[in-house]
Amino acid sequence: MSKKQTAGRDRLGELAPTFAAFNDDVLFGQVWSREEELSPRDRSLITISALMSAGNFEQLPAHLKLGQENGLTQAEIVEVITHLAFYCGWPKAWSAFGLVQEIFGKKE
């Protein structure tokens, strides 16, 4: 990832400064920057899948946008959600599709 992540400090810096630092510096600074091991696109695909699987829909919109920035298409995300519906649950897929429509619009 080329841009410096500041969401942790922006949102939680005063309340939970250590957590914010881990978010910005370790998760997004060190883990996401390991591009030789996994591309940002692949990390986005994995993260979107993990968030949907766990039902963490509050974080999903930000990662759908990041996935789009990292080169994922709407069609690819739709295919991942369709595939995961059979492993993670139909209701989770329905919820995820609603967020995809908000982020990408009804059609690509």
Helices and strands as residue ranges (DSSP letters): H 7-12, H 17-21, I 22-31, H 40-54, H 60-69, H 74-88, H 90-104
